[in-house]
Amino acid sequence: MAAPEPDPGRAPGTGPGPAPRTGTTPGPAPGSSSDPAPGPEPLTVPSMSAGPDFVLRPWEMSDLPLVREASLDPYIPLITTIPARYSEAAAEAFVRGQWERAATGAGYPFAIVRSRDRRPVGAIGLWLRELPEGRASLGYWLTDTARGQGVARAALRTVTGWALRDLGVPRLQLYIEPWNTASARIAEDIGFRREGLLRGWQQVGDERRDMAVYALLNSDGPMDGRAVTAH
C-alpha cells in the first residue's frame, strides 16, 4: 500500500482543520481588490476500466462493507481516515468525506471494484493539493483478501495513465514505507523512480515513519495501460 495523501481537513492522527468562518460581518464589496481568490472547482469522479478484471468508480453508500473490512486491518486505519473502530455512522461519514474531497477539488477518490461480482476490494486516490506547483500524489490500499491478485498494479497503472495523459499532470508522487517492498516493486514496474528517503515524513499510529518517495514525470516517456472511460 502506498501512503495516501492526508485528508486536507484532517490528517491521520491530528485534530480537525480550521473552523469555517461564522457570524454576520459582511465581507469586502464585490469586485474590490480584497475579494478572496476563487476556490478549487468541484471535481467529477469518473468510472474507469482497470483492465478486464477491475473497475474504478466513485464511492457509494453501498461500500460500507468495504469500510468495515478495512477498519479491521491493523495498518489501513493508521495511514488513512478509515475509522479504527467500525460503526455504521463512522463508515457513512467516511464515504461522505470522499464525496467532500471531490466536491472541494481536493482530489479524485476511487473505490476499486472487482468486475465479475461488483465487490469493492480497495481504494485509490489522486490528490491535487500541490497541483498549482505542478505535482499530484497517489495513494491506495487493499483489503487483505484482495492482495496478491494484481489489483494494486491494475488500479495504479490506470490512474497514473489517466493523470498524465488526460489531466496533463506534470509530476506524480508516491510515498511508500521502506519495508513495503511489494508496493515499491509495483511502482517501479509502472515506471516510478525512487528519488530518496524522507526521514520522519509521516505520522503512522504513535510514531513518525520514514517514507521513500517515488515519482513519475509526464516527460518520462510512454507507459502502457491508458485508462478507458467506462460508458
C-alpha positions, 0 to 999 in steps of 0.5 A: 500500500502506498501512503495516501495523501492526508485528508486536507481537513484532517490528517491521520492522527491530528485534530480537525482543520480550521473552523469555517468562518461564522457570524454576520460581518459582511465581507469586502464589496464585490469586485474590490481588490480584497475579494478572496481568490476563487476556490478549487472547482468541484471535481467529477469522479469518473468510472474507469476500466482497470483492465478486464478484471477491475473497475474504478468508480466513485464511492457509494453508500453501498461500500460500507462493507468495504469500510468495515473490512478495512477498519479491521486491518491493523495498518489501513486505519493508521495511514488513512481516515478509515475509522479504527473502530467500525460503526455504521455512522463512522463508515457513512461519514467516511464515504461522505468525506470522499464525496467532500474531497471531490466536491472541494477539488481536493482530489479524485477518490476511487473505490476499486471494484472487482468486475465479475461480482461488483465487490469493492476490494480497495481504494485509490486516490489522486490528490491535487493539493500541490497541483498549482506547483505542478505535482499530484500524489497517489495513494491506495490500499487493499483489503487483505483478501484482495492482495496478491491478485494484481489489483494494486498494479491494475488500479495504479497503472490506470490512474497514473495513465489517466493523470498524465495523459488526460489531466496533463499532470506534470509530476506524480508522487508516491510515498511508500514505507521502506519495508513495503517492498511489494508496493515499491516493486509495483511502482517501479514496474509502472515506471516510478523512480525512487528519488530518496528517503524522507526521514520522519515524513509521516505520522503512522499510529504513535510514531513518525515513519520514514517514507521513500518517495517515488515519482513519475514525470509526464516527460518520462516517456510512454507507459502502457495501460491508458485508462478507458472511460467506462460508458 
